[in-house]
Amino acid sequence: MKKLQVTVNGIKYDVEVEMIQDCAQPVAYTPAPVAIAPTPVAPSPAPVAKPVAPAPAPAATPTTAGNGIKLEAPIAGLVVEIKVAVGDTVQANQPVVVLEAMKMNTNINAPQAGKVTKIHVKTGDNVQFGQILMSFE
């Protein structure tokens, strides 16, 4: 057995190595023959398309059903915060709900100015794409 010190990525290790053959005599190394196959010529590559910018997150979808506007979830996620209450008057594009999806918070805005008539979700609810979050009039 021989004790050696080996350094790997700047860290020193003490190792013991068993000698199978005497290192004083050089070991003859004969590389194995390698067959070299002719390399085929590849056809010229097709032109590469320019990368397309990712589509923005979908906007909240307002729907009109019965009387008033219903705000639908544009993404599936967890309701983190509800920023308005029933009876509040909101402006167009005012943040009304915060959804968390993939560790990111997303403000969901009012589709138009109006009065909140009903809130269909509560903080902590998991919502699906297209689920109704609020109703406005």
DSSP file (Angstrom, degrees, kcal/mol; ACC not computed):
  #  RESIDUE AA STRUCTURE BP1 BP2  ACC     N-H-->O    O-->H-N    N-H-->O    O-->H-N    TCO  KAPPA ALPHA  PHI   PSI    X-CA   Y-CA   Z-CA
    1    1 A M              0   0    0      0, 0.0     2,-0.4     0, 0.0    17,-0.2   0.000 360.0 360.0 360.0 141.5    0.0    0.0    0.0
    2    2 A K  E     -A   17   0A   0     15,-2.8    15,-3.3     2,-0.0     2,-0.5  -0.979 360.0-138.1-124.2 137.2    1.2    3.5   -0.8
    3    3 A K  E     +A   16   0A   0     -2,-0.4     2,-0.3    13,-0.2    13,-0.2  -0.831  30.0 172.9 -95.9 129.9   -0.1    6.6    0.8
    4    4 A L  E     -A   15   0A   0     11,-3.0    11,-3.0    -2,-0.5     2,-0.5  -0.897  29.0-134.0-130.5 159.1   -0.7    9.5   -1.6
    5    5 A Q  E     -A   14   0A   0     -2,-0.3     2,-0.4     9,-0.2     9,-0.2  -0.980  24.1-170.2-116.8 125.6   -2.2   13.0   -1.4
    6    6 A V  E     -A   13   0A   0      7,-3.0     7,-3.3    -2,-0.5     2,-0.5  -0.928  10.8-150.7-117.3 136.9   -4.5   13.9   -4.3
    7    7 A T  E     +A   12   0A   0     -2,-0.4     2,-0.5     5,-0.2     5,-0.2  -0.939  15.9 178.8-109.8 123.6   -5.9   17.4   -5.0
    8    8 A V  E >  S-A   11   0A   0      3,-2.8     3,-2.0    -2,-0.5    -2,-0.0  -0.987  73.0 -18.2-125.8 120.5   -9.4   17.6   -6.7
    9    9 A N  T 3  S-     0   0    0     -2,-0.5    -1,-0.1     1,-0.3     3,-0.1   0.862 129.1 -51.6  51.9  40.1  -10.9   21.0   -7.3
   10   10 A G  T 3  S+     0   0    0      1,-0.2     2,-0.5    -3,-0.0    -1,-0.3   0.454 115.1 115.5  81.7  -0.4   -8.6   22.6   -4.8
   11   11 A I  E <   -A    8   0A   0     -3,-2.0    -3,-2.8     2,-0.0     2,-0.4  -0.905  59.2-139.0-107.1 128.4   -9.4   20.1   -2.0
   12   12 A K  E     -A    7   0A   0     -2,-0.5     2,-0.4    -5,-0.2    -5,-0.2  -0.696  18.8-171.2 -90.0 135.8   -6.7   17.8   -0.8
   13   13 A Y  E     -A    6   0A   0     -7,-3.3    -7,-3.0    -2,-0.4     2,-0.6  -0.980  18.2-140.8-125.4 137.2   -7.5   14.1   -0.1
   14   14 A D  E     +A    5   0A   0     -2,-0.4     2,-0.3    -9,-0.2    -9,-0.2  -0.876  33.3 176.3 -94.2 123.4   -5.2   11.5    1.6
   15   15 A V  E     -A    4   0A   0    -11,-3.0   -11,-3.0    -2,-0.6     2,-0.5  -0.906  27.7-138.2-129.1 155.3   -5.6    8.2   -0.2
   16   16 A E  E     -A    3   0A   0     -2,-0.3     2,-0.4   -13,-0.2   -13,-0.2  -0.958  20.6-165.3-112.6 132.4   -4.1    4.7    0.1
   17   17 A V  E     -A    2   0A   0    -15,-3.3   -15,-2.8    -2,-0.5     2,-0.5  -0.961  14.8-137.5-122.0 132.1   -3.3    2.9   -3.2
   18   18 A E        -     0   0    0     -2,-0.4     2,-0.6   -17,-0.2    -2,-0.0  -0.769  20.5-135.6 -88.4 127.3   -2.6   -0.7   -3.5
   19   19 A M        +     0   0    0     -2,-0.5     3,-0.1     1,-0.2    -1,-0.0  -0.727  27.9 172.9 -85.4 120.2    0.3   -1.4   -5.9
   20   20 A I  S    S+     0   0    0     -2,-0.6     2,-0.4     1,-0.3    -1,-0.2   0.768  72.8  24.9 -93.9 -33.3   -0.5   -4.2   -8.3
   21   21 A Q  S    S-     0   0    0      4,-0.0    -1,-0.3     6,-0.0     2,-0.2  -0.970  95.9 -95.8-133.0 147.1    2.6   -3.8  -10.4
   22   22 A D    >   -     0   0    0     -2,-0.4     3,-0.7     1,-0.2    -2,-0.0  -0.446  27.2-154.2 -64.7 125.5    5.9   -2.2   -9.6
   23   23 A C  T 3  S+     0   0    0     -2,-0.2    -1,-0.2     1,-0.2     4,-0.1   0.592  83.1  79.5 -78.6 -10.8    5.9    1.4  -10.7
   24   24 A A  T 3  S+     0   0    0      2,-0.1    -1,-0.2     1,-0.0    -2,-0.1   0.820  87.7  63.3 -67.7 -29.0    9.7    1.5  -11.1
   25   25 A Q  S <  S-     0   0    0     -3,-0.7     2,-0.1     1,-0.0    -4,-0.0  -0.826  94.8-117.8 -97.7 132.0    9.4   -0.3  -14.4
   26   26 A P        -     0   0    0      0, 0.0     2,-0.5     0, 0.0    -2,-0.1  -0.390  23.6-128.1 -67.7 143.6    7.5    1.6  -17.1
   27   27 A V        -     0   0    0     -4,-0.1     2,-0.3    -2,-0.1    -4,-0.0  -0.810  21.7-124.5 -93.5 126.7    4.4   -0.1  -18.4
   28   28 A A        -     0   0    0     -2,-0.5     2,-0.6     1,-0.0    -1,-0.0  -0.539  24.7-157.8 -73.3 131.5    4.3   -0.5  -22.1
   29   29 A Y        +     0   0    0     -2,-0.3    -1,-0.0     2,-0.0    -2,-0.0  -0.948  13.6 179.1-115.4 121.7    1.2    1.1  -23.6
   30   30 A T        -     0   0    0     -2,-0.6     2,-0.1     3,-0.0    -2,-0.0  -0.960  24.8-134.8-121.1 113.6    0.0    0.0  -26.9
   31   31 A P        -     0   0    0      0, 0.0     3,-0.1     0, 0.0    -2,-0.0  -0.378  26.2-110.1 -67.1 144.2   -3.2    1.6  -28.1
   32   32 A A        -     0   0    0      1,-0.1     2,-0.1    -2,-0.1     0, 0.0  -0.442  40.8 -97.4 -70.3 145.0   -5.8   -0.6  -29.6
   33   33 A P        -     0   0    0      0, 0.0     2,-0.5     0, 0.0    -1,-0.1  -0.401  38.7-153.5 -66.0 140.8   -6.3   -0.3  -33.3
   34   34 A V        -     0   0    0     -2,-0.1     2,-0.5    -3,-0.1     0, 0.0  -0.967   8.6-136.7-119.9 126.6   -9.2    1.9  -34.2
   35   35 A A        -     0   0    0     -2,-0.5     2,-0.7     1,-0.0     0, 0.0  -0.691  17.2-149.6 -81.3 129.5  -11.1    1.6  -37.4
   36   36 A I        -     0   0    0     -2,-0.5     3,-0.0     3,-0.0    -1,-0.0  -0.890   8.9-157.2-105.2 116.9  -11.8    4.9  -39.0
   37   37 A A        -     0   0    0     -2,-0.7     2,-0.1     1,-0.1    -2,-0.0  -0.653  29.4-100.5 -89.5 146.5  -14.9    5.1  -41.0
   38   38 A P        -     0   0    0      0, 0.0    -1,-0.1     0, 0.0     0, 0.0  -0.411  38.1-122.9 -64.4 141.1  -15.4    7.7  -43.6
   39   39 A T        -     0   0    0     -2,-0.1     2,-0.1    -3,-0.0    -3,-0.0  -0.754  22.2-128.8 -89.9 125.4  -17.5   10.5  -42.4
   40   40 A P        -     0   0    0      0, 0.0     2,-0.6     0, 0.0    -1,-0.0  -0.405  22.9-114.4 -70.7 148.5  -20.6   11.2  -44.5
   41   41 A V        -     0   0    0     -2,-0.1     3,-0.1     1,-0.0     0, 0.0  -0.737  30.4-137.6 -85.5 122.6  -21.1   14.8  -45.7
   42   42 A A        -     0   0    0     -2,-0.6    -1,-0.0     1,-0.1    -3,-0.0  -0.525  22.7-106.5 -78.9 145.5  -24.2   16.1  -44.1
   43   43 A P        -     0   0    0      0, 0.0    -1,-0.1     0, 0.0     3,-0.1  -0.328  50.6 -83.2 -65.3 155.5  -26.6   18.2  -46.3
   44   44 A S        -     0   0    0      1,-0.1    -3,-0.0    -3,-0.1     0, 0.0  -0.343  55.6-104.9 -61.3 139.2  -26.6   21.9  -45.6
   45   45 A P        -     0   0    0      0, 0.0    -1,-0.1     0, 0.0     3,-0.1  -0.273  34.1-104.9 -68.0 151.4  -28.8   22.8  -42.6
   46   46 A A        -     0   0    0      1,-0.1     0, 0.0    -3,-0.1     0, 0.0  -0.376  51.1 -83.4 -68.6 152.5  -32.2   24.4  -43.2
   47   47 A P        -     0   0    0      0, 0.0     2,-0.4     0, 0.0    -1,-0.1  -0.309  47.6-118.6 -59.5 141.6  -32.4   28.1  -42.4
   48   48 A V        -     0   0    0     -3,-0.1     2,-0.1     1,-0.0     0, 0.0  -0.686  23.9-126.0 -86.2 130.6  -33.0   28.7  -38.7
   49   49 A A        -     0   0    0     -2,-0.4     3,-0.1     1,-0.1    -1,-0.0  -0.461  29.5-105.6 -73.0 146.2  -36.2   30.5  -37.8
   50   50 A K        -     0   0    0     -2,-0.1    -1,-0.1     1,-0.1     2,-0.1  -0.466  43.1 -99.7 -69.2 142.6  -35.9   33.6  -35.7
   51   51 A P        -     0   0    0      0, 0.0     2,-0.4     0, 0.0    -1,-0.1  -0.365  35.1-134.1 -64.9 142.7  -37.0   33.1  -32.1
   52   52 A V        -     0   0    0     -3,-0.1     3,-0.1    -2,-0.1    -3,-0.0  -0.820  20.9-111.7 -99.9 136.2  -40.5   34.3  -31.4
   53   53 A A        -     0   0    0     -2,-0.4    -1,-0.0     1,-0.1     2,-0.0  -0.383  42.6-100.8 -63.2 141.2  -41.1   36.4  -28.3
   54   54 A P        -     0   0    0      0, 0.0    -1,-0.1     0, 0.0     0, 0.0  -0.320  40.7-103.7 -64.4 147.0  -43.3   34.5  -25.7
   55   55 A A        -     0   0    0      1,-0.1    -3,-0.0    -3,-0.1     0, 0.0  -0.433  39.7-108.0 -69.3 142.8  -46.9   35.5  -25.7
   56   56 A P        -     0   0    0      0, 0.0    -1,-0.1     0, 0.0     3,-0.1  -0.280  46.1 -82.5 -67.7 159.6  -47.9   37.7  -22.8
   57   57 A A        -     0   0    0      1,-0.1    18,-0.1    18,-0.0     0, 0.0  -0.339  58.1 -98.1 -59.8 141.2  -50.0   36.2  -20.0
   58   58 A P        -     0   0    0      0, 0.0    -1,-0.1     0, 0.0     2,-0.1  -0.306  38.5-117.5 -64.5 145.6  -53.7   36.2  -21.0
   59   59 A A        -     0   0    0      1,-0.1     2,-0.1    -3,-0.1    49,-0.1  -0.405  39.8 -84.3 -78.4 158.8  -55.8   39.1  -19.6
   60   60 A A        -     0   0    0     -2,-0.1    13,-0.2    49,-0.1    -1,-0.1  -0.404  48.0-130.0 -61.6 138.2  -58.7   38.5  -17.3
   61   61 A T  E     -B   72   0B   0     11,-0.7    11,-2.1    -3,-0.1     2,-0.4  -0.827  15.3-155.0-100.0 116.3  -61.7   37.7  -19.3
   62   62 A P  E     -B   71   0B   0      0, 0.0     2,-0.4     0, 0.0     9,-0.2  -0.714  13.9-171.4 -84.6 139.4  -64.9   39.6  -18.6
   63   63 A T  E     -B   70   0B   0      7,-2.4     7,-3.1    -2,-0.4     2,-0.7  -0.954  19.0-136.7-126.1 150.5  -68.1   37.8  -19.6
   64   64 A T  E     +B   69   0B   0     -2,-0.4     2,-0.4     5,-0.2     5,-0.2  -0.927  34.2 158.6-108.0 116.5  -71.6   39.1  -19.6
   65   65 A A        -     0   0    0      3,-0.8     2,-0.3    -2,-0.7    -2,-0.1  -0.984  65.1 -30.8-137.7 123.5  -74.1   36.7  -18.2
   66   66 A G  S    S-     0   0    0     -2,-0.4     2,-0.6     1,-0.0     0, 0.0  -0.531 125.7 -11.1  67.9-131.5  -77.4   37.8  -16.9
   67   67 A N  S    S+     0   0    0     -2,-0.3     2,-0.1    -3,-0.1    -1,-0.0  -0.909 118.1   5.6-105.6 120.2  -77.0   41.3  -15.5
   68   68 A G  S    S-     0   0    0     -2,-0.6    -3,-0.8    69,-0.1     2,-0.4  -0.447  86.8 -60.4 110.0 179.6  -73.5   42.6  -15.1
   69   69 A I  E     -BC  64 136B   0     67,-2.2    67,-3.5    -5,-0.2     2,-0.5  -0.856  36.9-152.9-107.1 138.1  -69.9   41.6  -15.9
   70   70 A K  E     -BC  63 135B   0     -7,-3.1    -7,-2.4    -2,-0.4     2,-0.6  -0.959  11.2-142.4-113.6 127.2  -68.2   38.5  -14.5
   71   71 A L  E     -BC  62 134B   0     63,-3.1    62,-3.9    -2,-0.5    63,-1.1  -0.792  18.8-159.5 -91.1 121.3  -64.4   38.5  -14.1
   72   72 A E  E     -BC  61 132B   0    -11,-2.1   -11,-0.7    -2,-0.6    60,-0.2  -0.724  26.1-101.7-101.5 151.3  -62.8   35.1  -14.9
   73   73 A A        -     0   0    0     58,-2.6    57,-3.0    55,-0.3    58,-0.1  -0.542  22.7-158.5 -69.8 125.9  -59.4   33.9  -13.8
   74   74 A P  S    S+     0   0    0      0, 0.0     2,-0.3     0, 0.0    -1,-0.2   0.660  78.4  21.2 -79.3 -15.0  -56.9   34.2  -16.7
   75   75 A I  S    S-     0   0    0     53,-0.1     2,-0.3   -18,-0.1    55,-0.1  -0.966  85.6-105.3-144.8 158.0  -54.6   31.6  -15.0
   76   76 A A        +     0   0    0     -2,-0.3     2,-0.3    53,-0.1    52,-0.2  -0.665  64.8 109.4 -81.3 142.5  -55.0   28.8  -12.5
   77   77 A G  E     -E  127   0C   0     50,-1.9    50,-3.3    -2,-0.3     2,-0.4  -0.983  64.7 -60.6 177.0-168.1  -53.6   29.6   -9.2
   78   78 A L  E     -EF 126 100C   0     22,-2.5    22,-2.9    -2,-0.3     2,-0.7  -0.877  44.1-121.7-106.0 131.9  -54.0   30.4   -5.5
   79   79 A V  E     + F   0  99C   0     46,-3.1    45,-3.0    -2,-0.4    20,-0.2  -0.645  36.6 170.7 -74.3 113.7  -56.0   33.5   -4.4
   80   80 A V  E     +     0   0C   0     18,-2.9     2,-0.3    -2,-0.7    -1,-0.2   0.824  61.8   3.1 -93.3 -38.3  -53.4   35.4   -2.3
   81   81 A E  E     - F   0  98C   0     17,-1.4    17,-2.8    41,-0.1     2,-0.6  -0.995  50.0-151.6-153.2 141.2  -55.3   38.7   -1.8
   82   82 A I  E     - F   0  97C   0     -2,-0.3    15,-0.2    15,-0.2    41,-0.1  -0.978  14.4-169.6-112.4 118.3  -58.7   40.2   -2.6
   83   83 A K        +     0   0    0     13,-2.5     2,-0.3    -2,-0.6    14,-0.2   0.471  62.9  45.8 -92.2  -2.7  -58.2   44.0   -2.9
   84   84 A V        -     0   0    0     12,-0.7     2,-0.3     4,-0.0    12,-0.0  -0.843  66.3-141.9-133.0 169.6  -61.9   45.1   -3.0
   85   85 A A    >   -     0   0    0     -2,-0.3     3,-2.1    31,-0.0    31,-0.3  -0.861  41.9 -76.3-127.3 163.9  -65.1   44.3   -1.1
   86   86 A V  T 3  S+     0   0    0     -2,-0.3    31,-0.2     1,-0.3     3,-0.1  -0.389 120.4  27.5 -59.5 133.3  -68.7   44.0   -2.3
   87   87 A G  T 3  S+     0   0    0     29,-3.0    -1,-0.3     1,-0.4    30,-0.1   0.194  88.9 131.7  97.6 -15.4  -70.1   47.4   -2.9
   88   88 A D    <   -     0   0    0     -3,-2.1    28,-2.8    27,-0.1     2,-0.5  -0.409  54.6-132.4 -68.9 145.2  -66.8   49.0   -3.8
   89   89 A T  E     -H  115   0D   0     26,-0.2     2,-0.3    -3,-0.1    26,-0.2  -0.872  28.2-167.9 -97.1 130.6  -66.6   51.1   -7.0
   90   90 A V  E     -H  114   0D   0     24,-3.2    24,-2.2    -2,-0.5     2,-0.2  -0.840  15.3-130.4-120.2 155.9  -63.6   50.3   -9.1
   91   91 A Q    >   -     0   0    0     -2,-0.3     3,-1.7    22,-0.2    19,-0.3  -0.619  44.2 -81.6 -95.7 160.8  -61.9   51.9  -12.1
   92   92 A A  T 3  S+     0   0    0      1,-0.3    -1,-0.1    -2,-0.2    20,-0.1  -0.397 117.0  12.9 -60.7 138.4  -61.0   50.1  -15.3
   93   93 A N  T 3  S+     0   0    0     17,-2.8    -1,-0.3     1,-0.2    20,-0.0   0.614  88.8 145.4  66.6  16.9  -57.7   48.2  -14.9
   94   94 A Q    <   -     0   0    0     -3,-1.7    16,-2.5    16,-0.1    -1,-0.2  -0.706  59.0-108.9 -80.1 131.6  -57.7   48.6  -11.1
   95   95 A P  E     + G   0 109C   0      0, 0.0    14,-0.3     0, 0.0     3,-0.1  -0.434  47.8 162.9 -62.1 128.4  -56.1   45.5   -9.4
   96   96 A V  E     +     0   0C   0     12,-3.0   -13,-2.5     1,-0.4   -12,-0.7   0.639  60.7  23.5-119.1 -26.8  -58.9   43.6   -7.6
   97   97 A V  E     -FG  82 108C   0     11,-1.6    11,-3.5   -15,-0.2     2,-0.5  -0.991  60.7-147.5-142.1 145.7  -57.4   40.1   -7.0
   98   98 A V  E     -FG  81 107C   0    -17,-2.8   -18,-2.9    -2,-0.3   -17,-1.4  -0.978  18.0-169.3-115.4 123.7  -53.9   38.8   -6.6
   99   99 A L  E     -FG  79 106C   0      7,-2.7     7,-3.2    -2,-0.5     2,-0.6  -0.897  12.5-145.2-110.2 140.5  -53.3   35.2   -7.8
  100  100 A E  E     +FG  78 105C   0    -22,-2.9   -22,-2.5    -2,-0.4     2,-0.4  -0.925  25.7 166.3-104.5 124.6  -50.1   33.2   -7.1
  101  101 A A  E >   - G   0 104C   0      3,-2.6     3,-1.1    -2,-0.6   -24,-0.1  -0.986  69.3  -7.1-137.7 126.5  -49.1   30.8   -9.9
  102  102 A M  T 3  S-     0   0    0     -2,-0.4    -1,-0.1     1,-0.3     3,-0.1   0.894 129.2 -55.4  55.8  45.1  -45.7   29.1  -10.1
  103  103 A K  T 3  S+     0   0    0      1,-0.2     2,-0.4    -3,-0.0    -1,-0.3   0.663 117.0 110.0  65.4  19.5  -44.4   31.2   -7.2
  104  104 A M  E <   -G  101   0C   0     -3,-1.1    -3,-2.6     2,-0.0     2,-0.4  -0.984  63.9-134.4-125.6 137.2  -45.2   34.5   -8.9
  105  105 A N  E     -G  100   0C   0     -2,-0.4     2,-0.4    -5,-0.2    -5,-0.2  -0.740  21.0-166.9 -89.1 135.7  -48.0   36.9   -7.8
  106  106 A T  E     -G   99   0C   0     -7,-3.2    -7,-2.7    -2,-0.4     2,-0.4  -0.987  15.6-135.9-126.0 125.2  -50.2   38.2  -10.6
  107  107 A N  E     -G   98   0C   0     -2,-0.4     2,-0.6    -9,-0.2    -9,-0.2  -0.640  13.8-152.6 -76.7 132.0  -52.5   41.2  -10.3
  108  108 A I  E     -G   97   0C   0    -11,-3.5   -12,-3.0    -2,-0.4   -11,-1.6  -0.943  18.2-151.1-105.5 123.5  -55.9   40.6  -11.9
  109  109 A N  E     -G   95   0C   0     -2,-0.6   -49,-0.1   -14,-0.3   -17,-0.1  -0.587  21.3 -98.1-100.0 155.5  -57.5   43.9  -12.9
  110  110 A A        -     0   0    0    -16,-2.5   -17,-2.8   -19,-0.3   -16,-0.1  -0.491  28.3-139.5 -66.1 134.9  -61.1   45.0  -13.3
  111  111 A P  S    S-     0   0    0      0, 0.0     2,-0.3     0, 0.0    -1,-0.1   0.788  78.2  -8.7 -70.8 -26.1  -62.1   44.7  -16.9
  112  112 A Q  S    S-     0   0    0    -21,-0.1   -22,-0.1   -20,-0.1     2,-0.1  -0.967  88.9 -74.0-159.4 168.3  -64.0   48.0  -16.8
  113  113 A A  S    S+     0   0    0     -2,-0.3     2,-0.3   -21,-0.1   -22,-0.2  -0.421  74.1 104.6 -68.6 145.8  -65.2   50.6  -14.3
  114  114 A G  E     -H   90   0D   0    -24,-2.2   -24,-3.2    -2,-0.1     2,-0.4  -0.988  66.4 -66.3 170.3-168.0  -68.1   49.6  -12.1
  115  115 A K  E     -H   89   0D   0     -2,-0.3    22,-1.7   -26,-0.2     2,-0.5  -0.935  43.1-119.1-115.6 133.9  -69.4   48.4   -8.8
  116  116 A V  E     +D  136   0B   0    -28,-2.8   -29,-3.0    -2,-0.4    20,-0.3  -0.595  34.7 172.3 -72.8 119.9  -68.5   45.0   -7.2
  117  117 A T  E     +     0   0B   0     18,-2.6     2,-0.3    -2,-0.5    19,-0.2   0.748  63.2   5.1-100.4 -29.6  -71.7   43.1   -6.8
  118  118 A K  E     -D  135   0B   0     17,-1.4    17,-2.8   -33,-0.1     2,-0.6  -0.975  53.0-149.6-157.1 140.6  -70.4   39.7   -5.7
  119  119 A I  E     -D  134   0B   0     -2,-0.3    15,-0.2    15,-0.2    14,-0.1  -0.966  11.5-171.1-110.9 119.7  -67.0   38.1   -4.9
  120  120 A H        +     0   0    0     13,-2.4     2,-0.3    -2,-0.6    14,-0.2   0.531  65.1  45.9 -90.3  -7.9  -67.1   34.4   -5.8
  121  121 A V        -     0   0    0     12,-0.8     2,-0.3     4,-0.0    12,-0.0  -0.814  64.9-148.4-129.5 168.6  -63.8   33.4   -4.2
  122  122 A K    >   -     0   0    0     -2,-0.3     3,-2.1   -43,-0.0   -43,-0.2  -0.917  41.6 -75.2-133.2 163.6  -61.9   33.9   -0.9
  123  123 A T  T 3  S+     0   0    0     -2,-0.3   -43,-0.2     1,-0.3     3,-0.1  -0.332 119.2  29.5 -57.5 132.7  -58.3   34.2    0.1
  124  124 A G  T 3  S+     0   0    0    -45,-3.0    -1,-0.3     1,-0.4     2,-0.2   0.252  88.0 131.0  98.8 -11.3  -56.7   30.8    0.1
  125  125 A D    <   -     0   0    0     -3,-2.1   -46,-3.1   -46,-0.1     2,-0.5  -0.490  54.7-134.2 -74.0 143.3  -58.9   29.3   -2.6
  126  126 A N  E     -E   78   0C   0    -48,-0.2     2,-0.3    -2,-0.2   -48,-0.2  -0.866  28.0-164.5 -91.7 129.8  -57.4   27.5   -5.6
  127  127 A V  E     -E   77   0C   0    -50,-3.3   -50,-1.9    -2,-0.5     2,-0.2  -0.849   9.6-138.5-118.0 154.2  -58.9   28.6   -8.8
  128  128 A Q    >   -     0   0    0     -2,-0.3     3,-2.1   -52,-0.2   -55,-0.3  -0.666  41.3 -78.3-103.7 161.0  -58.9   27.2  -12.3
  129  129 A F  T 3  S+     0   0    0      1,-0.3    -1,-0.1    -2,-0.2     3,-0.1  -0.374 119.7  16.2 -56.4 130.4  -58.5   28.9  -15.6
  130  130 A G  T 3  S+     0   0    0    -57,-3.0    -1,-0.3     1,-0.3     2,-0.1   0.361  88.0 142.1  86.9  -5.8  -61.9   30.5  -16.5
  131  131 A Q    <   -     0   0    0     -3,-2.1   -58,-2.6   -58,-0.1     2,-0.3  -0.464  59.6-108.1 -70.0 141.2  -63.4   30.3  -13.0
  132  132 A I  E     +C   72   0B   0    -60,-0.2   -60,-0.3     1,-0.2     3,-0.1  -0.552  39.3 174.1 -74.1 126.5  -65.5   33.3  -12.1
  133  133 A L  E     -     0   0B   0    -62,-3.9   -13,-2.4    -2,-0.3   -12,-0.8   0.837  61.1  -3.9 -97.5 -44.7  -63.7   35.5   -9.5
  134  134 A M  E     -CD  71 119B   0    -63,-1.1   -63,-3.1   -15,-0.2     2,-0.4  -0.958  55.3-135.2-148.1 161.0  -66.1   38.5   -9.2
  135  135 A S  E     -CD  70 118B   0    -17,-2.8   -18,-2.6    -2,-0.3   -17,-1.4  -0.969  22.5-174.5-120.9 141.7  -69.2   40.1  -10.6
  136  136 A F  E      CD  69 116B   0    -67,-3.5   -67,-2.2    -2,-0.4   -20,-0.2  -0.857 360.0 360.0-125.7 161.0  -69.5   43.8  -11.5
  137  137 A E              0   0    0    -22,-1.7   -21,-0.1    -2,-0.3   -69,-0.1   0.311 360.0 360.0-132.6 360.0  -72.4   46.0  -12.6
